[in-house]
């Protein structure tokens, strides 16, 4: 009789086992290794161990007796073509995400979820690799696929972290620069999704996420940040030069300029014109050039059209050193339906509302965030803080605020649902806007949250404690 439930093996083989560690790794005197495509398997340093394939599976098992083995051992395997491979078994590592982080995320109170979820190169017990984590509570199983495993979802099934809806796996040998996605098994089949928390992605039309190392940019804008924190922008003149990086200037052949090329031209140009700030149309990753970035798929990733994330840091740093502030357009109102991104991420309406009267935008054909869901709040507030903290931006111009505030925005009778009081105000969006403005401006004095609000909603720029939305400024839409 096997020393494990056969049902676990069946679920692992079909991609439905929520905790592969129950079966894989060392269990007493037995080792079990997942090696899809292997013809033979051997344990480094123990050549006499006899391995057998468990029936109908890609799992190999060996009896190692009472041998003392490294906590994280190395396996050699040979494929059917005779090629040899070596890897460190990922199913020997303990869970790495803290219960406290998962609790905060699930409460909508984790302001830095990108430090928990996503892909993070790190060393664990002396082993280099990447910790992957993704929120997909309704998935039946999740695997990480990428450059290191041939994009084969049979490798690297992840471990579900109880009721948090988060899946995690540390993969030894994975490294910065490699491309990856998450393969999610749902009630309706397999989905291949980019990482919502990725710090970088491929150049469109490709859409995989890229593992990123910590930034190597050395900032030189310390004096600017000190002045910003001490400034009261309400009592100083502000003049803003708005531009779209992709169309402001191009190379002679029509291709996009790099962030550094833009910096070389933009900094002296704006300085000569005398503007105090630039406002960049969304620099977040997006698949469609024609959207100008207003249909984002990468809420933590600068677009690869102009280079890597450190290139954007260089551009902002150069502007700051010239005494020019940087405002980014930020789009929490809606997101596109692209299959690789947030839409029905785990086979269900996860980031959006399931009811189209709440979850679909009739004008733009996009999906509307569920602002009342705690994990979505963590995601969006984390995104806002990410641009302020990781890229030193001085403010966020929040796009399409009116569409967030009104449940009947651009909808006719019968096309919208009233709030609990029977009104047309989106109370969850109001609460979210107050919270994100309070967190960003409270944690980073001198930063500006600016509303692009096109109606007569009252007290947009009044503090939340006084009944307002908490924005610092509102765009003058009738200029």
VOPAGU-2260 file (C-alpha; in pm, 1 decimal, decimal comma):
REM VOPAGU-2260
SITE   aa  ch    i         X         Y         Z
SITE  UNK   A    0       0,0       0,0       0,0
SITE  UNK   A    1     129,8     350,7     -76,5
SITE  UNK   A    2     212,3     573,8     219,5
SITE  UNK   A    3      -0,1     859,2      84,5
SITE  UNK   A    4    -360,8     899,2     -27,6
SITE  UNK   A    5    -400,6     792,8    -388,6
SITE  UNK   A    6    -650,4    1075,9    -422,2
SITE  UNK   A    7    -365,2    1323,9    -370,4
SITE  UNK   A    8    -171,6    1169,9    -658,0
SITE  UNK   A    9    -477,7    1185,1    -879,5
SITE  UNK   A   10    -540,5    1549,0    -789,7
SITE  UNK   A   11    -175,2    1639,6    -848,4
SITE  UNK   A   12    -179,6    1468,1   -1187,1
SITE  UNK   A   13    -497,5    1649,8   -1289,2
SITE  UNK   A   14    -370,0    1983,7   -1155,5
SITE  UNK   A   15    -617,8    2011,2    -868,1
SITE  UNK   A   16    -402,2    1948,6    -559,1
SITE  UNK   A   17    -402,9    2261,9    -342,9
SITE  UNK   A   18     -98,8    2153,1    -141,5
SITE  UNK   A   19     153,6    1960,0    -354,7
SITE  UNK   A   20     386,5    1952,2     -52,7
SITE  UNK   A   21     159,4    1690,1     104,1
SITE  UNK   A   22     281,5    1449,1    -160,3
SITE  UNK   A   23     612,5    1584,9    -291,3
SITE  UNK   A   24     946,1    1629,9    -115,9
SITE  UNK   A   25    1076,0    1412,8     167,2
SITE  UNK   A   26     828,5    1222,5     378,0
SITE  UNK   A   27    1009,4    1002,0     626,6
SITE  UNK   A   28    1233,0     763,8     437,7
SITE  UNK   A   29    1070,8     835,6     101,4
SITE  UNK   A   30    1144,8    1107,0    -152,4
SITE  UNK   A   31     891,7    1201,4    -416,7
SITE  UNK   A   32     984,7    1427,3    -705,7
SITE  UNK   A   33     774,0    1575,2    -982,0
SITE  UNK   A   34     961,9    1531,2   -1312,1
SITE  UNK   A   35     737,2    1562,5   -1619,2
SITE  UNK   A   36     905,0    1417,0   -1926,0
SITE  UNK   A   37    1169,0    1229,6   -1727,4
SITE  UNK   A   38    1277,7     879,7   -1820,9
SITE  UNK   A   39    1520,4     844,1   -1529,0
SITE  UNK   A   40    1573,9    1026,5   -1199,2
SITE  UNK   A   41    1870,1    1023,3    -959,8
SITE  UNK   A   42    1948,9    1194,3    -630,0
SITE  UNK   A   43    2279,1    1381,5    -617,6
SITE  UNK   A   44    2519,1    1204,2    -383,5
SITE  UNK   A   45    2300,9     895,6    -351,7
SITE  UNK   A   46    2353,2     702,9    -675,6
SITE  UNK   A   47    2225,2     377,0    -530,8
SITE  UNK   A   48    1875,7     506,0    -453,1
SITE  UNK   A   49    1621,0     314,9    -656,5
SITE  UNK   A   50    1353,0     530,7    -818,2
SITE  UNK   A   51    1018,9     422,9    -957,6
SITE  UNK   A   52     750,8     617,8   -1139,4
SITE  UNK   A   53     418,7     618,1    -958,5
SITE  UNK   A   54     155,9     473,1   -1192,2
SITE  UNK   A   55     -13,0     715,0   -1429,3
SITE  UNK   A   56     182,2    1017,0   -1309,5
SITE  UNK   A   57     498,1    1226,0   -1348,8
SITE  UNK   A   58     594,5    1158,6    -986,5
SITE  UNK   A   59     902,3     949,9    -906,9
SITE  UNK   A   60     961,3     791,7    -566,7
SITE  UNK   A   61    1271,7     655,2    -393,9
SITE  UNK   A   62    1335,5     495,0     -55,4
SITE  UNK   A   63    1636,3     671,1     100,7
SITE  UNK   A   64    1609,7     501,8     436,2
SITE  UNK   A   65    1761,4     691,2     728,4
SITE  UNK   A   66    2020,1     878,0     521,7
SITE  UNK   A   67    2105,2    1231,3     626,6
SITE  UNK   A   68    2033,6    1449,8     324,8
SITE  UNK   A   69    2065,1    1823,9     269,5
SITE  UNK   A   70    1747,6    2009,7     355,0
SITE  UNK   A   71    1729,7    2114,8     -10,0
SITE  UNK   A   72    1870,4    1838,2    -226,4
SITE  UNK   A   73    1959,2    1826,8    -595,4
SITE  UNK   A   74    1800,7    1591,8    -846,5
SITE  UNK   A   75    1934,9    1475,9   -1182,3
SITE  UNK   A   76    1698,0    1354,9   -1447,9
SITE  UNK   A   77    1723,2    1238,9   -1806,5
SITE  UNK   A   78    1452,4    1296,7   -2063,4
SITE  UNK   A   79    1341,7    1054,1   -2332,9
SITE  UNK   A   80    1583,9    1211,9   -2583,1
SITE  UNK   A   81    1879,6    1140,6   -2356,0
SITE  UNK   A   82    1931,6    1499,7   -2239,3
SITE  UNK   A   83    2043,2    1545,8   -1879,5
SITE  UNK   A   84    1895,8    1806,3   -1643,2
SITE  UNK   A   85    1965,9    1916,5   -1287,0
SITE  UNK   A   86    1746,1    2106,6   -1044,5
SITE  UNK   A   87    1692,3    2171,1    -675,6
SITE  UNK   A   88    1359,2    2033,1    -559,4
SITE  UNK   A   89    1122,2    2325,4    -484,8
SITE  UNK   A   90     903,0    2107,3    -264,2
SITE  UNK   A   91    1145,4    2110,6      28,5
SITE  UNK   A   92    1088,7    2473,3     133,4
SITE  UNK   A   93     856,7    2592,5     406,8
SITE  UNK   A   94     587,0    2854,8     336,9
SITE  UNK   A   95     751,0    3195,2     307,2
SITE  UNK   A   96     460,8    3440,1     312,3
SITE  UNK   A   97     370,6    3550,1     663,6
SITE  UNK   A   98      22,2    3500,4     802,6
SITE  UNK   A   99      24,7    3868,4     901,4
SITE  UNK   A  100      85,8    3983,2     544,1
SITE  UNK   A  101    -190,6    3757,4     417,6
SITE  UNK   A  102    -425,0    3887,6     687,1
SITE  UNK   A  103    -357,0    4252,0     599,8
SITE  UNK   A  104    -403,9    4180,1     230,2
SITE  UNK   A  105    -735,6    4007,6     294,6
SITE  UNK   A  106    -852,7    4299,0     507,6
SITE  UNK   A  107    -775,4    4553,8     237,3
SITE  UNK   A  108    -513,7    4708,2     464,7
SITE  UNK   A  109    -187,7    4600,3     303,2
SITE  UNK   A  110     -40,9    4913,0     148,1
SITE  UNK   A  111     253,9    4729,2      -8,1
SITE  UNK   A  112     106,7    4406,1    -147,3
SITE  UNK   A  113     358,7    4414,5    -432,8
SITE  UNK   A  114     623,5    4321,4    -175,2
SITE  UNK   A  115     429,6    4003,3     -96,6
SITE  UNK   A  116     265,4    3901,9    -423,6
SITE  UNK   A  117     431,9    3883,6    -762,7
SITE  UNK   A  118     783,5    3754,8    -832,9
SITE  UNK   A  119    1070,4    3826,7    -594,1
SITE  UNK   A  120    1428,5    3706,7    -640,9
SITE  UNK   A  121    1566,8    3605,2    -304,8
SITE  UNK   A  122    1787,8    3358,6    -126,2
SITE  UNK   A  123    1628,5    3100,7     102,1
SITE  UNK   A  124    1847,4    2879,8     320,9
SITE  UNK   A  125    2142,7    2964,7      98,1
SITE  UNK   A  126    1955,1    2874,5    -221,9
SITE  UNK   A  127    1899,7    3140,7    -489,3
SITE  UNK   A  128    1564,5    3151,2    -662,6
SITE  UNK   A  129    1241,3    3343,0    -703,0
SITE  UNK   A  130     937,6    3346,2    -476,0
SITE  UNK   A  131     616,0    3359,6    -678,3
SITE  UNK   A  132     276,7    3442,6    -530,7
SITE  UNK   A  133     -60,9    3520,9    -683,0
SITE  UNK   A  134    -413,3    3586,5    -556,5
SITE  UNK   A  135    -657,4    3348,0    -726,4
SITE  UNK   A  136    -907,6    3224,3    -464,9
SITE  UNK   A  137   -1140,2    3046,6    -706,3
SITE  UNK   A  138    -877,6    2861,5    -909,3
SITE  UNK   A  139    -874,8    2484,3    -874,8
SITE  UNK   A  140    -498,5    2479,8    -921,2
SITE  UNK   A  141    -220,5    2722,1   -1017,8
SITE  UNK   A  142     122,9    2660,9   -1170,3
SITE  UNK   A  143     407,2    2896,4   -1256,0
SITE  UNK   A  144     522,3    2864,1   -1616,2
SITE  UNK   A  145     818,6    3038,5   -1771,0
SITE  UNK   A  146    1155,0    3027,3   -1939,8
SITE  UNK   A  147    1301,2    2778,8   -1689,7
SITE  UNK   A  148    1042,1    2502,7   -1736,2
SITE  UNK   A  149     953,4    2528,5   -2104,0
SITE  UNK   A  150     620,8    2694,0   -2019,5
SITE  UNK   A  151     496,1    2353,0   -1910,1
SITE  UNK   A  152     222,8    2377,7   -1646,4
SITE  UNK   A  153     286,2    2025,0   -1523,6
SITE  UNK   A  154     596,2    2161,6   -1352,5
SITE  UNK   A  155     578,6    2385,6   -1046,2
SITE  UNK   A  156     221,7    2360,7    -916,8
SITE  UNK   A  157     181,7    2612,8    -635,3
SITE  UNK   A  158      68,0    2578,0    -275,6
SITE  UNK   A  159    -259,3    2738,8    -167,1
SITE  UNK   A  160    -233,8    2938,1     154,5
SITE  UNK   A  161    -555,3    2831,7     326,6
SITE  UNK   A  162    -841,3    3081,6     311,9
SITE  UNK   A  163    -634,5    3374,9     184,7
SITE  UNK   A  164    -685,2    3282,4    -179,6
SITE  UNK   A  165    -309,8    3327,4    -230,7
SITE  UNK   A  166     -88,0    3065,2    -394,7
SITE  UNK   A  167     289,1    3063,6    -347,9
SITE  UNK   A  168     598,4    2871,4    -458,6
SITE  UNK   A  169     971,3    2933,9    -426,8
SITE  UNK   A  170    1149,0    2807,2    -739,3
SITE  UNK   A  171    1523,4    2750,8    -698,0
SITE  UNK   A  172    1727,9    2856,2    -997,9
SITE  UNK   A  173    1472,3    3098,9   -1139,7
SITE  UNK   A  174    1626,9    3443,0   -1177,4
SITE  UNK   A  175    1575,4    3805,6   -1270,8
SITE  UNK   A  176    1519,2    3871,4   -1639,7
SITE  UNK   A  177    1323,4    3553,5   -1705,2
SITE  UNK   A  178     969,8    3563,9   -1842,2
SITE  UNK   A  179     677,1    3396,0   -1670,4
SITE  UNK   A  180     300,7    3369,2   -1636,0
SITE  UNK   A  181      56,6    3188,7   -1411,1
SITE  UNK   A  182    -137,8    2892,1   -1547,3
SITE  UNK   A  183    -470,7    2869,1   -1367,6
SITE  UNK   A  184    -698,1    2568,9   -1378,6
SITE  UNK   A  185   -1061,9    2675,1   -1353,5
SITE  UNK   A  186   -1404,1    2519,1   -1388,8
SITE  UNK   A  187   -1400,8    2637,1   -1751,0
SITE  UNK   A  188   -1052,4    2520,9   -1848,0
SITE  UNK   A  189    -698,9    2658,0   -1835,9
SITE  UNK   A  190    -613,5    3027,2   -1826,6
SITE  UNK   A  191    -270,8    3178,0   -1889,7
SITE  UNK   A  192    -236,7    3508,1   -1705,7
SITE  UNK   A  193      28,3    3774,5   -1667,3
SITE  UNK   A  194     118,3    3865,7   -1310,4
SITE  UNK   A  195     -99,0    4153,3   -1178,1
SITE  UNK   A  196     190,8    4254,4    -950,7
SITE  UNK   A  197     470,2    4226,8   -1207,5
SITE  UNK   A  198     726,0    4508,7   -1197,8
SITE  UNK   A  199     798,0    4470,2   -1570,7
SITE  UNK   A  200     659,5    4297,4   -1877,0
SITE  UNK   A  201     729,7    4216,0   -2238,5
SITE  UNK   A  202     705,7    4466,8   -2519,2
SITE  UNK   A  203     364,6    4442,6   -2682,8
SITE  UNK   A  204     220,6    4246,9   -2858,2
SITE  UNK   A  205     387,3    3988,7   -2631,1
SITE  UNK   A  206     248,0    4003,4   -2279,6
SITE  UNK   A  207     443,5    3780,6   -2040,7
SITE  UNK   A  208     566,7    3919,5   -1710,4
SITE  UNK   A  209     936,2    3959,2   -1637,8
SITE  UNK   A  210    1111,3    3878,1   -1310,2
SITE  UNK   A  211    1285,6    4196,3   -1198,2
SITE  UNK   A  212    1581,4    4243,5    -967,4
SITE  UNK   A  213    1585,7    4526,8    -712,6
SITE  UNK   A  214    1649,1    4865,9    -868,9
SITE  UNK   A  215    2010,5    4966,6    -926,2
SITE  UNK   A  216    1929,9    5331,9    -988,3
SITE  UNK   A  217    2109,5    5572,6    -754,2
SITE  UNK   A  218    1879,4    5866,4    -690,2
SITE  UNK   A  219    2012,4    6220,3    -693,8
SITE  UNK   A  220    1690,6    6406,7    -607,9
SITE  UNK   A  221    1722,0    6419,8    -228,1
SITE  UNK   A  222    1712,7    6800,7    -219,2
SITE  UNK   A  223    1398,4    6801,0    -433,4
SITE  UNK   A  224    1218,7    6553,1    -205,5
SITE  UNK   A  225    1305,3    6760,9     100,9
SITE  UNK   A  226    1165,5    7074,5     -62,9
SITE  UNK   A  227     855,3    6887,2    -174,3
SITE  UNK   A  228     775,5    6772,5     177,7
SITE  UNK   A  229     806,5    7129,9     305,9
SITE  UNK   A  230     608,1    7295,2      25,5
SITE  UNK   A  231     243,1    7393,4      40,7
SITE  UNK   A  232     143,0    7363,6    -322,9
SITE  UNK   A  233    -192,1    7526,3    -247,8
SITE  UNK   A  234      -6,8    7852,9    -188,9
SITE  UNK   A  235     230,7    7832,8    -483,9
SITE  UNK   A  236     176,5    7866,5    -858,6
SITE  UNK   A  237     171,5    7542,1   -1055,1
SITE  UNK   A  238     202,5    7518,8   -1432,6
SITE  UNK   A  239     184,7    7172,0   -1583,3
SITE  UNK   A  240     315,3    7050,0   -1919,1
SITE  UNK   A  241     114,2    6741,7   -2016,4
SITE  UNK   A  242     258,2    6488,7   -2258,9
SITE  UNK   A  243     230,7    6134,9   -2385,8
SITE  UNK   A  244     574,6    5975,6   -2393,8
SITE  UNK   A  245     494,3    5759,2   -2693,7
SITE  UNK   A  246     394,4    6043,9   -2923,5
SITE  UNK   A  247     576,2    6349,7   -2785,7
SITE  UNK   A  248     878,9    6276,9   -3001,3
SITE  UNK   A  249     992,7    5972,4   -3195,3
SITE  UNK   A  250    1318,6    5855,8   -3343,6
SITE  UNK   A  251    1373,9    5933,6   -3714,0
SITE  UNK   A  252    1262,2    5580,8   -3804,0
SITE  UNK   A  253     937,1    5627,4   -3611,2
SITE  UNK   A  254    1027,6    5397,1   -3323,0
SITE  UNK   A  255     981,0    5486,8   -2957,7
SITE  UNK   A  256    1252,3    5680,4   -2780,4
SITE  UNK   A  257    1410,4    5535,7   -2467,8
SITE  UNK   A  258    1345,3    5694,7   -2130,7
SITE  UNK   A  259    1698,5    5837,0   -2139,8
SITE  UNK   A  260    1649,7    5984,6   -2487,1
SITE  UNK   A  261    1328,8    6147,2   -2366,8
SITE  UNK   A  262    1509,3    6285,4   -2061,0
SITE  UNK   A  263    1785,0    6435,1   -2276,6
SITE  UNK   A  264    1527,4    6636,7   -2472,7
SITE  UNK   A  265    1239,6    6688,6   -2229,8
SITE  UNK   A  266    1431,4    6830,7   -1933,4
SITE  UNK   A  267    1584,2    7130,5   -2116,2
SITE  UNK   A  268    1265,7    7183,3   -2318,5
SITE  UNK   A  269    1036,4    7208,8   -2015,2
SITE  UNK   A  270    1294,7    7410,3   -1821,9
SITE  UNK   A  271    1313,9    7667,0   -2101,8
SITE  UNK   A  272     934,2    7695,5   -2111,4
SITE  UNK   A  273     920,4    7759,7   -1737,1
SITE  UNK   A  274     677,6    7487,1   -1630,9
SITE  UNK   A  275     686,3    7371,3   -1267,8
SITE  UNK   A  276     562,2    7017,7   -1342,5
SITE  UNK   A  277     518,5    6766,7   -1618,6
SITE  UNK   A  278     221,5    6533,8   -1629,1
SITE  UNK   A  279     280,9    6204,7   -1805,2
SITE  UNK   A  280     -12,3    6024,1   -1959,1
SITE  UNK   A  281     -20,9    5671,9   -1815,0
SITE  UNK   A  282     318,6    5503,8   -1821,9
SITE  UNK   A  283     177,0    5179,8   -1679,1
SITE  UNK   A  284     202,0    4880,1   -1910,7
SITE  UNK   A  285     -81,4    4854,0   -2161,5
SITE  UNK   A  286    -135,6    4637,9   -2471,2
SITE  UNK   A  287    -296,8    4888,1   -2711,7
SITE  UNK   A  288    -105,3    5194,2   -2831,8
SITE  UNK   A  289    -428,5    5367,4   -2928,4
SITE  UNK   A  290    -547,8    5375,2   -2567,5
SITE  UNK   A  291    -262,4    5615,3   -2477,6
SITE  UNK   A  292    -220,0    5404,5   -2167,2
SITE  UNK   A  293    -569,3    5455,3   -2030,2
SITE  UNK   A  294    -642,4    5082,0   -2052,6
SITE  UNK   A  295    -377,4    4949,4   -1817,3
SITE  UNK   A  296    -280,3    4589,4   -1763,7
SITE  UNK   A  297      32,4    4646,5   -1552,8
SITE  UNK   A  298     -49,7    4854,8   -1246,5
SITE  UNK   A  299     301,1    4814,8   -1104,4
SITE  UNK   A  300     500,7    4800,6   -1429,2
SITE  UNK   A  301     622,4    5090,4   -1645,0
SITE  UNK   A  302     568,0    5024,8   -2013,2
SITE  UNK   A  303     850,8    4842,7   -2188,1
SITE  UNK   A  304     804,4    5065,2   -2494,9
SITE  UNK   A  305    1076,1    5299,0   -2366,6
SITE  UNK   A  306    1299,3    5063,7   -2168,5
SITE  UNK   A  307    1322,1    4908,1   -1824,5
SITE  UNK   A  308    1189,3    5047,5   -1492,6
SITE  UNK   A  309    1523,3    5206,0   -1404,8
SITE  UNK   A  310    1498,6    5405,3   -1726,2
SITE  UNK   A  311    1180,5    5569,2   -1597,6
SITE  UNK   A  312    1352,8    5634,7   -1266,1
SITE  UNK   A  313    1633,0    5811,3   -1452,5
SITE  UNK   A  314    1382,6    6032,0   -1638,9
SITE  UNK   A  315    1205,5    6134,2   -1317,9
SITE  UNK   A  316    1535,4    6187,3   -1135,9
SITE  UNK   A  317    1662,3    6415,0   -1413,0
SITE  UNK   A  318    1342,3    6620,0   -1402,0
SITE  UNK   A  319    1363,3    6654,9   -1024,5
SITE  UNK   A  320    1725,2    6765,0   -1038,0
SITE  UNK   A  321    1615,8    7035,8   -1281,4
SITE  UNK   A  322    1350,5    7151,8   -1034,4
SITE  UNK   A  323    1055,8    7002,1   -1224,0
SITE  UNK   A  324     788,0    6794,7   -1051,9
SITE  UNK   A  325     636,3    6481,5   -1206,0
SITE  UNK   A  326     268,3    6388,2   -1201,6
SITE  UNK   A  327     146,5    6057,1   -1343,9
SITE  UNK   A  328    -197,5    5984,1   -1480,8
SITE  UNK   A  329    -331,5    5686,4   -1284,1
SITE  UNK   A  330    -635,4    5484,0   -1390,6
SITE  UNK   A  331    -818,7    5303,6   -1108,5
SITE  UNK   A  332   -1160,3    5353,7   -1268,9
SITE  UNK   A  333   -1154,6    5064,2   -1514,3
SITE  UNK   A  334    -936,7    4806,9   -1690,9
SITE  UNK   A  335    -944,7    4628,2   -2028,1
SITE  UNK   A  336   -1083,4    4286,4   -2109,0
SITE  UNK   A  337    -760,7    4142,4   -2252,3
SITE  UNK   A  338    -747,9    3769,0   -2185,6
SITE  UNK   A  339    -397,3    3775,7   -2039,5
SITE  UNK   A  340    -472,8    4039,9   -1776,3
SITE  UNK   A  341    -713,1    4105,2   -1487,4
SITE  UNK   A  342   -1044,6    4021,1   -1653,3
SITE  UNK   A  343   -1200,0    3709,0   -1493,7
SITE  UNK   A  344    -856,7    3640,1   -1358,9
SITE  UNK   A  345    -925,4    3305,7   -1191,2
SITE  UNK   A  346   -1223,8    3217,5   -1406,8
SITE  UNK   A  347   -1454,1    3438,0   -1200,6
SITE  UNK   A  348   -1519,5    3810,2   -1163,6
SITE  UNK   A  349   -1230,6    3869,2    -924,3
SITE  UNK   A  350   -1116,0    4228,5    -971,2
SITE  UNK   A  351   -1445,9    4336,6   -1129,4
SITE  UNK   A  352   -1814,7    4300,7   -1038,3
SITE  UNK   A  353   -1992,8    3995,3   -1174,3
SITE  UNK   A  354   -2310,7    4191,3   -1255,4
SITE  UNK   A  355   -2254,0    4390,4   -1577,5
SITE  UNK   A  356   -2472,4    4669,5   -1438,5
SITE  UNK   A  357   -2190,9    4729,8   -1189,1
SITE  UNK   A  358   -1889,9    4573,6   -1356,5
SITE  UNK   A  359   -1892,0    4689,8   -1718,7
SITE  UNK   A  360   -1840,5    5036,0   -1862,5
SITE  UNK   A  361   -2089,3    5091,6   -2146,9
SITE  UNK   A  362   -1888,1    5360,8   -2327,8
SITE  UNK   A  363   -1537,8    5219,2   -2320,8
SITE  UNK   A  364   -1609,6    4845,6   -2327,7
SITE  UNK   A  365   -1392,3    4802,1   -2020,1
SITE  UNK   A  366   -1446,5    4649,8   -1675,9
SITE  UNK   A  367   -1497,2    4839,8   -1350,7
SITE  UNK   A  368   -1305,4    4753,4   -1035,9
SITE  UNK   A  369   -1497,2    4617,1    -738,0
SITE  UNK   A  370   -1394,9    4892,0    -496,0
SITE  UNK   A  371   -1569,4    4719,6    -208,1
SITE  UNK   A  372   -1354,9    4408,2    -224,5
SITE  UNK   A  373   -1074,8    4419,5      30,9
SITE  UNK   A  374    -808,0    4257,4    -184,6
SITE  UNK   A  375    -886,5    4493,7    -473,1
SITE  UNK   A  376    -841,0    4789,6    -238,9
SITE  UNK   A  377    -502,0    4651,6    -133,0
SITE  UNK   A  378    -410,2    4613,7    -500,3
SITE  UNK   A  379    -507,5    4967,1    -601,0
SITE  UNK   A  380    -376,9    5152,0    -295,8
SITE  UNK   A  381     -55,7    4952,0    -326,4
SITE  UNK   A  382     -28,8    5060,0    -690,0
SITE  UNK   A  383     -72,6    5427,5    -601,9
SITE  UNK   A  384     194,7    5411,8    -332,0
SITE  UNK   A  385     425,8    5213,5    -558,5
SITE  UNK   A  386     459,8    5499,1    -807,0
SITE  UNK   A  387     521,1    5752,2    -530,4
SITE  UNK   A  388     771,9    5539,0    -341,1
SITE  UNK   A  389     951,0    5335,6    -607,6
SITE  UNK   A  390     958,1    5611,6    -871,2
SITE  UNK   A  391     950,6    5930,1    -657,8
SITE  UNK   A  392     654,0    6077,4    -845,2
SITE  UNK   A  393     507,3    6391,8    -691,7
SITE  UNK   A  394     142,7    6330,8    -760,5
SITE  UNK   A  395    -121,3    6119,7    -929,6
SITE  UNK   A  396    -387,9    6261,9   -1155,1
SITE  UNK   A  397    -673,8    6017,3   -1106,3
SITE  UNK   A  398    -852,3    5957,4   -1435,0
SITE  UNK   A  399   -1229,4    5935,7   -1490,2
SITE  UNK   A  400   -1331,1    6000,7   -1129,8
SITE  UNK   A  401   -1687,6    6085,0   -1233,0
SITE  UNK   A  402   -1733,6    5737,3   -1378,9
SITE  UNK   A  403   -1632,9    5596,2   -1040,9
SITE  UNK   A  404   -1863,4    5814,8    -833,0
SITE  UNK   A  405   -2194,3    5753,7   -1012,4
SITE  UNK   A  406   -2357,0    5413,5   -1044,1
SITE  UNK   A  407   -2566,5    5543,4   -1333,9
SITE  UNK   A  408   -2276,0    5704,6   -1517,4
SITE  UNK   A  409   -2357,0    5680,1   -1890,1
SITE  UNK   A  410   -2637,7    5431,2   -1815,6
SITE  UNK   A  411   -3006,2    5446,6   -1890,2
SITE  UNK   A  412   -3301,4    5320,4   -1686,0
SITE  UNK   A  413   -3266,9    4953,9   -1593,7
SITE  UNK   A  414   -2894,8    4952,5   -1673,6
SITE  UNK   A  415   -2769,2    5028,8   -1323,0
SITE  UNK   A  416   -2826,8    4925,3    -961,9
SITE  UNK   A  417   -2889,0    5177,9    -682,8
SITE  UNK   A  418   -2687,5    5183,2    -361,5
SITE  UNK   A  419   -2825,2    5064,2     -27,7
SITE  UNK   A  420   -2997,8    5399,3      22,3
SITE  UNK   A  421   -3159,1    5392,5    -319,7
SITE  UNK   A  422   -2928,3    5657,6    -463,9
SITE  UNK   A  423   -2693,2    5668,2    -759,9
SITE  UNK   A  424   -2375,1    5737,6    -563,1
SITE  UNK   A  425   -2113,7    5461,3    -564,6
SITE  UNK   A  426   -2051,0    5454,4    -190,8
SITE  UNK   A  427   -1771,7    5197,8    -219,3
SITE  UNK   A  428   -1586,2    5416,0    -469,9
SITE  UNK   A  429   -1629,6    5718,8    -243,4
SITE  UNK   A  430   -1477,8    5527,5      47,5
SITE  UNK   A  431   -1192,3    5403,4    -170,4
SITE  UNK   A  432   -1107,9    5750,2    -303,4
SITE  UNK   A  433   -1104,1    5895,1      45,9
SITE  UNK   A  434    -879,3    5616,7     163,1
SITE  UNK   A  435    -628,6    5625,9    -122,9
SITE  UNK   A  436    -600,8    6005,5    -101,8
SITE  UNK   A  437    -550,9    5985,8     272,8
SITE  UNK   A  438    -288,5    5712,6     254,6
SITE  UNK   A  439     -80,9    5864,4     -26,9
SITE  UNK   A  440     -88,0    6224,5      93,5
SITE  UNK   A  441     -66,0    6125,1     458,3
SITE  UNK   A  442     239,0    5904,7     417,8
SITE  UNK   A  443     412,2    6136,8     170,3
SITE  UNK   A  444     358,0    6503,6     256,8
SITE  UNK   A  445     384,8    6729,3     -44,6
SITE  UNK   A  446     243,3    6476,8    -289,2
SITE  UNK   A  447     -70,5    6571,5    -480,2
SITE  UNK   A  448    -377,3    6361,4    -553,5
SITE  UNK   A  449    -558,1    6535,8    -839,7
SITE  UNK   A  450    -911,4    6449,1    -951,3
SITE  UNK   A  451   -1018,9    6452,0   -1314,0
SITE  UNK   A  452   -1385,4    6489,5   -1216,4
SITE  UNK   A  453   -1618,7    6622,0   -1484,4
SITE  UNK   A  454   -1942,1    6675,1   -1288,8
SITE  UNK   A  455   -2056,3    6894,6   -1001,6
SITE  UNK   A  456   -1983,2    6640,2    -727,0
SITE  UNK   A  457   -1936,1    6854,0    -416,5
SITE  UNK   A  458   -1625,1    6889,2    -201,2
SITE  UNK   A  459   -1388,0    6695,0    -424,2
SITE  UNK   A  460   -1085,3    6872,2    -278,0
SITE  UNK   A  461   -1214,5    6904,5      77,8
SITE  UNK   A  462   -1050,2    6673,8     335,9
SITE  UNK   A  463   -1225,6    6345,6     405,0
SITE  UNK   A  464   -1266,4    6436,4     772,1
SITE  UNK   A  465   -1472,6    6736,6     659,4
SITE  UNK   A  466   -1693,9    6528,2     430,3
SITE  UNK   A  467   -1493,0    6566,9     110,3
SITE  UNK   A  468   -1315,8    6317,2    -113,6
SITE  UNK   A  469    -972,2    6425,0       7,3
SITE  UNK   A  470    -809,6    6526,8    -320,6
SITE  UNK   A  471    -553,4    6805,4    -311,2
SITE  UNK   A  472    -666,9    6954,8    -642,1
SITE  UNK   A  473    -932,3    6915,3    -909,9
SITE  UNK   A  474    -879,1    6962,4   -1280,0
SITE  UNK   A  475   -1057,4    7260,8   -1427,8
SITE  UNK   A  476   -1254,4    7077,0   -1696,4
SITE  UNK   A  477   -1409,2    7396,6   -1832,4
SITE  UNK   A  478   -1091,7    7585,3   -1915,2
